[in-house]
Amino acid sequence: NDEGAARYWELFIDLLLVAAASALADLVMIHDRLTLDYVLLYSAFVNSWLMYAHHYAARFQENSLAHSAVLYVYVLGMAISIVNVEEPRYFSLALILQRSAFICMLVPIFCLERARPMVSLLCAWVTTTIVCFGIAAAFPSWSLWAWGAVAVIDYSAEFTLAAALPGNKLIPVNIEHSKDRLGTLVLIMLGETCISVTIAYRETHVDKKGCYYAMLMLAFLLIFLECLAYFNVQPPKAHHAFRRSRFF
């Protein structure tokens, strides 16, 4: 897949991420503050999305019926987690379901000798996060600590994979595909900002419409500049960081 086009199931999972971002935005607006638990919930959603979008779909391609069945469980787990963003126990159980499905996706790939070292490390990484979510599900009062540990593990995964898999043991990603997926993540989050800003019009009093339009103009200017800052500095595939040394 040299062009890096996302397949239809990836686009469907993108819609779920939009729903997750909307659910978290609604919680922040209701409680009128951004707290650590919302940040960790956001991290769990994004890293669960990246798990499939970047670590799997940008490296492997599977079209079997068994894969589709497991992918359904993965999607279902993400959907259940969105519904339960205010219930730490059920949120954690949903992500256990989702990440267990991800491990099942890796089982057929483990049969390939070339991919075996990386698949083993991916399974160890995801299993460790499942244990943390299990602790959060069993002891909801510890959920912030457990989710924080998951966030650290997830964000260090890219470095860990590169450091622990020398030579050709690290399966390279499709650079154009990963660029497309990461760009989609940026647009989803900026799109949620667009939705929040435009919907705020309904709650604006008539005598404050002028202030609303000023806020709208500044918000869209910020979104526009964010897009320019991200997409206009993307290097061509030949010079991308994925082609450079792991550490320099």
C-alpha positions in Angstrom: 0.0 0.0 0.0 2.5 2.6 -1.3 -0.1 5.4 -1.3 -0.8 4.9 2.4 -4.6 5.1 2.0 -6.5 4.0 5.0 -8.8 1.0 4.7 -12.5 1.3 5.4 -12.3 -0.3 8.9 -9.7 2.2 9.9 -12.0 5.0 8.8 -14.8 3.4 10.9 -12.4 3.4 13.9 -11.7 7.0 13.2 -15.4 7.7 13.7 -15.2 6.1 17.1 -12.3 8.3 18.0 -14.4 11.3 17.1 -17.1 10.0 19.4 -14.6 9.6 22.2 -13.2 13.1 21.7 -16.8 14.4 21.8 -17.6 12.5 24.9 -14.6 13.9 26.7 -15.2 17.4 25.5 -18.8 17.2 26.8 -17.5 16.1 30.2 -15.0 19.0 30.4 -17.8 21.5 29.5 -20.2 20.0 32.0 -17.7 20.1 34.9 -16.1 23.3 33.6 -12.6 22.1 34.3 -9.9 19.9 32.9 -8.7 17.3 35.4 -6.0 14.6 35.4 -8.6 11.8 34.9 -9.8 13.4 31.7 -6.2 13.7 30.4 -5.6 10.0 31.2 -8.9 9.0 29.6 -7.8 10.9 26.4 -4.5 9.2 26.5 -6.1 5.7 26.8 -8.4 6.5 23.8 -5.6 7.9 21.6 -3.1 5.1 22.3 -5.7 2.4 21.8 -6.4 4.0 18.4 -2.7 4.2 17.6 -2.3 0.6 18.6 -4.2 -0.4 15.5 -3.7 2.6 13.2 0.1 2.8 13.6 1.5 -0.3 15.2 -0.7 -2.8 13.2 -2.3 -1.4 10.1 0.9 0.5 9.0 2.9 -2.8 9.2 0.5 -5.7 8.6 -2.5 -6.5 6.4 -4.9 -9.3 7.2 -8.2 -9.9 5.3 -9.4 -13.2 6.7 -12.8 -13.7 8.3 -11.1 -14.6 11.6 -9.4 -11.2 11.6 -12.7 -9.5 10.9 -14.3 -11.2 13.8 -11.5 -10.2 16.2 -11.6 -6.6 14.8 -15.3 -6.5 15.6 -14.4 -7.3 19.3 -11.7 -4.6 19.2 -14.3 -2.0 17.9 -16.9 -3.1 20.4 -14.4 -2.7 23.3 -13.7 0.9 22.1 -17.4 1.6 21.8 -18.1 0.3 25.3 -15.3 2.4 26.7 -16.8 5.6 25.2 -20.1 4.8 26.8 -18.4 4.4 30.2 -16.1 7.4 30.4 -17.5 8.2 33.8 -17.3 4.7 35.2 -13.7 3.8 35.9 -14.4 0.1 36.4 -16.4 -0.5 33.2 -14.1 1.8 31.2 -11.1 -0.3 32.3 -12.9 -3.6 31.5 -13.8 -2.3 28.1 -10.2 -1.5 27.3 -9.2 -4.9 28.6 -11.6 -6.4 26.0 -10.2 -4.1 23.3 -6.5 -4.8 24.0 -7.1 -8.5 24.4 -8.6 -8.5 20.9 -5.5 -6.7 19.6 -3.3 -9.5 21.0 -5.6 -12.0 19.2 -4.9 -10.1 15.9 -1.2 -10.7 16.4 -1.5 -14.5 16.8 -1.5 -15.3 13.1 1.4 -12.9 12.5 3.5 -14.7 15.2 3.7 -17.6 12.8 5.9 -15.6 10.5 9.5 -16.0 11.7 10.5 -12.5 10.4 7.8 -10.8 12.5 8.1 -13.0 15.6 10.5 -10.9 17.7 8.4 -7.7 17.2 5.1 -9.5 17.8 6.4 -11.0 21.0 7.4 -7.5 22.2 4.0 -6.0 21.2 2.2 -8.7 23.1 4.3 -8.1 26.2 3.6 -4.4 26.0 -0.1 -4.8 25.6 -0.3 -7.5 28.2 1.4 -5.2 30.7 -1.2 -2.5 30.1 -4.0 -5.1 30.4 -2.7 -5.9 33.9 -2.8 -2.2 34.8 -6.4 -1.9 33.5 -7.2 -5.0 35.5 -6.0 -3.3 38.7 -8.1 -0.3 37.8 -11.1 -2.5 37.3 -10.6 -4.4 40.6 -9.8 -1.3 42.6 -11.5 1.8 41.1 -9.9 4.1 43.7 -6.5 3.2 42.2 -7.7 4.0 38.6 -5.7 7.2 38.2 -2.4 5.5 39.2 -3.1 2.5 36.9 -4.2 4.7 34.0 -1.1 6.8 34.5 1.1 3.7 34.4 -0.6 2.7 31.1 0.0 6.2 29.7 3.8 5.9 30.5 4.0 2.5 29.0 2.0 3.4 25.8 4.0 6.6 25.1 7.3 4.8 25.6 6.3 1.9 23.3 7.8 3.5 20.1 11.2 4.0 21.8 11.1 0.6 23.5 10.4 -1.2 20.2 13.3 0.7 18.4 15.7 0.1 21.3 14.9 -3.6 21.9 14.7 -4.7 18.2 18.1 -4.3 16.5 18.7 -4.7 12.8 15.8 -5.9 10.7 13.9 -7.4 13.7 11.9 -4.1 13.8 9.3 -4.4 11.1 9.3 -1.0 9.3 6.1 1.0 9.0 4.5 2.1 5.7 5.6 5.8 6.1 2.9 7.3 3.9 0.3 5.2 5.8 1.5 6.4 9.2 1.7 10.0 8.0 -1.9 9.7 6.9 -3.0 8.2 10.2 -1.2 10.7 12.4 -2.6 13.5 10.2 -6.1 12.1 10.7 -5.5 12.2 14.5 -4.7 15.9 14.3 -7.7 16.6 12.2 -10.0 14.7 14.5 -8.9 16.7 17.5 -9.1 20.0 15.7 -12.4 19.0 14.2 -13.8 18.5 17.7 -12.7 22.1 18.5 -14.6 23.3 15.4 -17.7 21.4 16.7 -17.5 22.9 20.2 -17.0 26.4 18.9 -19.8 26.4 16.4 -22.3 24.7 18.7 -21.6 27.3 21.3 -23.7 29.7 19.1 -26.9 28.0 20.4 -26.2 29.1 23.9 -25.1 32.7 23.1 -27.5 35.5 24.0 -28.6 37.8 21.2 -26.8 40.8 22.7 -23.5 38.9 22.8 -23.5 37.7 19.2 -20.7 40.1 18.4 -18.4 38.6 21.1 -19.3 35.1 19.8 -18.2 36.0 16.2 -15.0 37.5 17.5 -14.3 34.3 19.5 -15.3 32.2 16.4 -12.8 34.1 14.2 -10.0 33.7 16.7 -10.7 30.0 17.3 -10.7 29.2 13.6 -7.6 31.3 13.1 -5.9 29.1 15.7 -7.1 25.9 14.1 -5.9 27.2 10.7 -2.5 28.0 12.0 -2.3 24.6 13.8 -3.0 22.8 10.5 -0.3 24.9 8.7 2.2 24.2 11.5 1.6 20.5 11.3 1.0 19.6 7.7 3.4 22.1 6.0 6.4 20.8 7.8 5.9 17.1 6.9 9.0 15.9 5.1 9.0 13.8 1.9 9.1 10.0 2.5 12.8 9.9 1.6 13.7 12.3 4.4 11.2 11.2 7.0 12.3 10.4 10.6 11.1 6.8 10.1 14.0 6.3 7.7 16.6 7.8 9.9 18.7 6.3 12.7 16.7 5.1 15.7 18.6 7.4 18.1 20.0 10.2 15.9 
